[in-house]
């Protein structure tokens, strides 16, 4: 009985996510650009991991619309050989 009481929070629910980073500004708004362009390689590299993967929205702080623009721009830059498909080994 004591074990069950310790595991539950006072409200009976699990820990809520997202409350700690509400005041965190989005990275996209701090970049001061209207649209993400595939030719701006320095900007695109900020959102790509060292393995060459695109970082998730949760990590980048971008909205759904801007994350979609980022993914399209990265794919276009890779197709034109401006960005590598894999990270450096």
N, C-alpha and C positions, 0 to 999 in steps of 0.2 A: 504494500500500500504506500509506504513512504517513497519507494522508487518511482511510482507513477506520479506522485505529487511533485517531485523534484524535476521531472522531465518536462512538465507542462509549464507554460508561462502563465502569468496571472489572468490573462484573458482567455487562455485555452488555445491560442493559435501560435503558429511558428513566428519566427522573426521576420519582420517586414523589410523588404528591400527597397532601395532607392531613396530613403529618407535622408541619408547622410550627404548625398551629393546633389541635392536640389539646387543649392546656390552656386554650383559649379558652372562657370560659363562654357558655352559650347566652343570647341576649337574652330569651327567653321566661321563663326561670327567674329572671332579675333583675327582671322586671316584677311579680312577686308577685300574679298573678291566676290563678284556677282555670280560667276559660274566657274566650275572646275574645268580647265582646259587640258587636253592631253599633251600639249607641247610644253607645259610648265612642269618639267621633270622634278625640280627641287620640291615643289609642293606635293607631288605625288609620292615622293620617297618618304615623306613624313608619315604617310598612312600605310606604308608597307613594312612588314616585319623583316628581320634580317634573313629569314628563310625565303622571302619573296612572296609571302602570302599577304593578302589584303586584310587589314585589321577590321574587327567587327565594329558595329555601331556602338556597342556598349563601351568599347575601349576608346574609339575616336570621338564620341560625343556628337556625331553628326545626326541630322534628321534623316528620315527615310528617303526623302527626295534627294538630298545632297549625297547620301551614301550611294544611291543609285547612280548619280552623276559621276562619283568617284570611281565606281566599278567600271563604268563604260569608258572613262578616260584612261584607266589603267590598262584595260584590254586593248584599246586603240594604240596606246604608247608601246605596248608589248608587240603588237602586230607590226609596227613600224621600226622595231628594234631600238626604241628610245629607252626602254626598260627591259631588264632580263626576265625570263619566265621563272627562273630559280634564283635563289640567293647565292652569295659567294660561299665557297667551301673552304 
